[in-house]
């Protein structure tokens, strides 16, 4: 997390405004990824939009109304970016969640097709927010699993690159976009979240990415269990503890507690795929 984002989050009080700031300005999940913007691009977005974020913190009703229907974390994250694109005068939103149907079959959907007023070009953006636990510190990319062990970082990253961001290159879709004047000239892979490492791990996938720790034991005192929508910036205490639970403390540290069953499942999947 950049110093600018950390400083701003310390000023903001509304949880959804805080999440919006984090969604925009947190670093890429992976340090190096084709089609991903440089982290500097996110920092520039924050600089441009910070006055508006402070306004929203004083009067967040419009943002709350926009995000209210979304209770699943991925849709909530997308709704934060959707609000930003509708609200910022630099961008014109040309399409959102636009399904592409060929001969009765849905071949994919565009998250966002955007006109950048400053760069004078159409862009295709695909978004995701993900939280992965590194099970083998000597092979972090291949051993990054979600709390659902079937969710793997490598698989998600490849799907975004090779399927979602390639949608405009499918011949029928390409011709359709060209006829409409909506063919993207640039693509952005916006993959954010947090990687959780074993205690004392010294090998990290991303030097600047957000980090936490995972383990089988209960967290230290001061860690508060977080509701799923609190995984971005915290501040959403969960009354119910799950078998696999995400915690944060007042200093911005993160910890995920999992059980032995999760560990056994990841080992089984690794063996099946080796």
N, C-alpha and C positions, 0 to 999 in steps of 0.2 A: 504494500500500500504506500502511495506517495505521501510525502509530508503535507502537501496541499490538501489531499483528501482526508488525511487523519485530522488535520486542523479544522476542516470544515465540519466533519462529523462531530467533533467536540462542541461545535456551536449549534448544530441542528438538534431540535427536540422532538419533532414529529417522526415517528418510526417509518412511515411510508416515504416521507421526504428524504430521510436518511438512506433508505433503501434505493431511492432514485439516484441520489448522488453516488452511492456505491456501484450501482448498475452501470452508470456512465463512466466512472473514473477508476474503478478497480483494474488491476493489471490483467493481461491475458493469463489464462490458466497454464498454458505452455509457453516457454520462453521463445521457442522457434517453431513457427507453423506457417506453411504456405497460406496466402490469402488473409492472414490475420493482420490487423492494423498494428503499427508500432504503438507501444504504450504512450508515447508522446502525443499521439492523436487523441487518446482518451483524456490526457491532461489538458489538452487544448479545449476539448469539449467542456470540461469542468470550468476552466477559466472563463469561457464565453457565457456559460449558463449559471454561474454561481450567483449573480444578483437575483436571478429568477428563483433559484432554490431558496434563497433567504426570504423572498416574498412568499413563496409557497409555505415555508415553515410558519409564517405568521397567519396564513389563511389557506390551509391545505384541503378545503372542502372539495374543490374540483378534482384534485388528484385522487382523493379518497373515493369519490364517486366513480371515477374511471377504473380504479383497481378493484373495487368492491366485489365484482362477480368472480374473481379469480382466486381460488383457494388452493390450487396446486402450484407448487413452487415454480415449475418451468413456465406455466402460463402467466403467473404473477410477474416473473422477471421480464417476459416478453411485453406484458402490459405496461411496465415502467418505461421501456424503450418506445413503445407505441405512443404513450403520452408525450414523451420528449419530442418525437418527430412531428406530432400534431401541434406542439406548443412552440417550437423553435422556428424562427422565421428564416433560418438558413436552409431548411429542408422542406421539400414538398413531398408528401407521402402519396405515391402513385398507386400502390397496391399493398395490401396486407393480408396475409394468410390466403393467398390466391391459389386455389387448386387448379391443376392442369389435368384435364380429362381428354383422353384420346381414345376414340372408338368405344366409349363407355367405361374405360378403365382410368382410374386416377393414377397418374404416373409420378405425382409429387405436388408440392405446394411451395410457393415463394413466401418466406417470412415477411420480407419487406422489399419492395422496389421503390427507390427513393431518387428524387431529383435534387442534386446538390447545387444550390443557387450560386455558390462561390466558385466551385470548380466547373460548373456548366456541363454536368454529365449525369447520366442515369447509372445508379448503382444497385446491385443486388446484395442484400445483407441476410445472412443466416445467423441466428442467435441460439445459444444454449447456456444454461448455468448448471454446473455439475460439481459434485463433491465426491472425491475418490480417496480411498485408503491405500497406501503403498504397502504391500505385504512383503516385498523383498527389496531391501534398500540397494542391493547391488544390481538390480534390474527393474528400476522404478516404473518405466513406461509400460512394460509388459505385465507388471504385477499391480496395476492400479485398478482396484475394484470399487464399485459403489456399495452402499449398505445393502442393496440387492446385488448379490454376487454375480448375477447374470449381466449386470451393467459394467462394461469394461471401457476404460479410457481409450485404448487403441481402437476398439470397434466403433465407438462414438465419433472419434476424430476422423477416421477413415470414411465413415458414412457422411459426415458433413462435407468433407472435401470431395469425395468421389461420386456422391449422389446428389445431395442437396444443392451444393454450389455448381454442379454441372447441369442442372435442370434446363437452363437456357440454351444448352448446346444440343439437346435432343432435337432432331430435325423438325418434327412437327411443332414443338414448342418454339423453337428458334424462328421458324417462318411466321408463326402466329404473333410473336412479339414484334417481329420486324414490320409486319403489316400494321400493327397498332402504334408503331413508333416508340416501343417500350423496351427495346433490346438493350440490356445493361452493357455499359462500357467498362465497368469496374465491379469487383466483388470484394466482400468483406466477411471473414469468418470471425464472429464475435463469440468466443468461447471463454467463459469466465467461471469463477467458483473458488474452490479451495482444495488443496491437497494435504492429506493427513499422513504423517510419517510415524514410524515407530519411535519410541523414546530413544534419545541419544543418536538419532540418525544424522549423518553428516553429508549425505549425498542427496541433492535436491534436483528435481526436474527443471525448476525455474528459479533463477536467482532472485527475481523480484516478485514472483507470484505469492499469493496468500497461502499461509501454512497453518496447520494445526497438528495435533498429536492424537494418536489412537492407542487404545490398549484394552485389555480384558478387565482391568480393575476399575473400581469407581474413581471418579475424579477427585482431586484434592478439594478441601474446603474452599468455598468462594465461587465454585463453578455452578451456574444455574442451567437447568435443563431448558432447551429452547423448542418452542413450537416450530413446525416445518417452515413457516413463513418468517421465522426469526433467524434463519441460517445465514442471511446476508450480513446483517449488522447487529444482531442480537436484540435484546430488549423485549422479547415476547416469551415470557415465562410459561412453560408447559406444566400443568398440574399433574399430568399423567406421564409416568416413565415407561418408555418402551424397552424391549430387550436390546435394541440398538438405538442409542440415544446420543444426540449432539448437545454439547454443553459449551457455554462461554462464561468468562468472568469479566469483572469490571475493567480490567486492563486490556481487553480485546484479545485475550488468548482463547483458543478453541481446543476442545477435546471431544473425541467420539469414543464411547464405550461400546464394544461389541462383545458377543459371546463366543464360546468355543465352536458352536455350530457354524457361525459365519466363517471362522478360520478354517474349519474342516471343509466347508463348501468351496472356498476359494482354492484350497489345495487340490480338491477333486477336479475342479474345472481346469486348473493348470496342468494336471496330469493328463486330462482328456485332450487338451490342445497341444501338448508337447509331442 
